[in-house]
Amino acid sequence: AGGLDVDVRESWLPEPAPVAHLPFTVSLSGLRGGHSGVDIHEQRGNAIALLVQVLHDLQGRCALRIAQLQGGNARNAIPREAQATVWVPAAHAEALPAALALWQSWLQQACDGQEPGLRLQAAALNPAPTHVTPWPCQQRWLHALRASPHGVHRMSTAVPGVVDTSNNLGVLAWGPDGAHANFMVRSLRDAGARDLAQGLTALWQLAGVAAERSGDYPGWTPAPHSPLLQHCEQVFRQHWGHDSQRQVIHAGLECGLIAAAYPGMDIVSFGPTITGAHAPGEAVHIPAVADCWRLLQAIVREV
């Protein structure tokens, strides 16, 4: 898959924290995370998107005010955690834990068993931030974030069972004086990536927030009749005694960039088994590394 980034950002002048409000941190944690391409079809929870759901609802119910909202640490990883610093009207503060407990149950149901470790908690904050986001800016960002898509946008018709186009809200950094969010769009088709990115840009422009597209990188179209691929499969069969497997994945590879710079170059990609990419616990199967080294030597020797 190729792709690009959509970055949205806005600056504003912070306002003093409101009177008759109490400060809390609201945190969402315990999600699985993972690779924003390879794992996106599993419908894993996005901590930023889920916490935005909660805050968007509470904003309408009790007019809470946001000082900070942060989540994610890598554009190409599904966010596992997000945290907000909020001021809640004193009259509603006592009901906050029960409201979050109900929301935790709803979110676990919405994730359909994919996120059993999901936790949504609030804690009183001391010392507290002295400023918050202006109310119009807070509304604009919560509405736009709530409306922004995340996850699988389209499945491939050319490669059954493989995601064609997707989007990941990977990083959000929102403080009292401004905010920035990054969306990483992927697609097996360059046109698919452009279309989804344009839709995201239009959504944020409707909200009055600047959006920029950048970092375009091309996809790598499968070449099933590639002479190099057939050679590699033959070498694999000779040395391992069984057929190798071809696989199309919804992730970016350097092969796409190289192929764009050198049209017509015949390219094959192979590698060791990796589990849990872009998440804590990521691992490589060590014996498979040795197998790949032996395979590379055999391919070059046979050529």
Helices and strands as residue ranges (DSSP letters): E 2-11, E 15-16, E 21-29, G 40-42, H 47-62, E 65-71, E 82-89, H 90-93, H 96-110, E 119-124, E 131-132, H 135-147, E 151-155, E 163-175, E 178-187, H 190-206, E 210-217, H 227-240, H 254-261, E 274-275, E 283-284, H 286-302
